Amino acid sequence: MMFCDHCGERLDSGVHTECEKRRTLEPPRYCPQCRRRMKVQVTPRGWTATCSRHGETDSPS
C-alpha cells in the first residue's frame, strides 16, 4: 500500500490533484511507504526529508 507524501492518505482513496500541485513547491511531509510524518530540512539548495524507518529522500537536482 502506498500513501500520498503530502496529505498522508492512501493513494487509492481519492483524487490528490491539490497534493500534486503542492508537490512542485513543497517538500514531502509523509513517508509514502509507511505514512509516518517525516523530519524535513529546507536549505537554500533544496530539502531533505527523513523517515525514521525508511531513510532519507533529497530534493530533485
Secondary structure as the mmCIF struct_conf table of DSSP 4:
data_model
#
loop_
_struct_conf.conf_type_id
_struct_conf.id
_struct_conf.beg_label_comp_id
_struct_conf.beg_label_asym_id
_struct_conf.beg_label_seq_id
_struct_conf.end_label_comp_id
_struct_conf.end_label_asym_id
_struct_conf.end_label_seq_id
STRN STRN1 PHE A 3 PHE A 3
TURN_TY1_P TURN_TY1_P1 ASP A 5 CYS A 7
BEND BEND1 GLU A 9 GLU A 9
STRN STRN2 ARG A 10 ARG A 10
HELX_RH_3T_P HELX_RH_3T_P1 LEU A 11 SER A 13
BEND BEND2 GLY A 14 GLY A 14
HELX_RH_AL_P HELX_RH_AL_P1 THR A 17 ARG A 23
TURN_TY1_P TURN_TY1_P2 THR A 24 LEU A 25
BEND BEND3 GLU A 26 GLU A 26
STRN STRN3 TYR A 30 TYR A 30
TURN_TY1_P TURN_TY1_P3 PRO A 32 CYS A 34
HELX_LH_PP_P HELX_LH_PP_P1 ARG A 36 ARG A 36
STRN STRN4 ARG A 37 ARG A 37
HELX_LH_PP_P HELX_LH_PP_P2 MET A 38 MET A 38
STRN STRN5 LYS A 39 THR A 43
TURN_TY1_P TURN_TY1_P4 PRO A 44 ARG A 45
STRN STRN6 GLY A 46 CYS A 51
TURN_TY1_P TURN_TY1_P5 SER A 52 HIS A 54
STRN STRN7 GLY A 55 ASP A 58
#
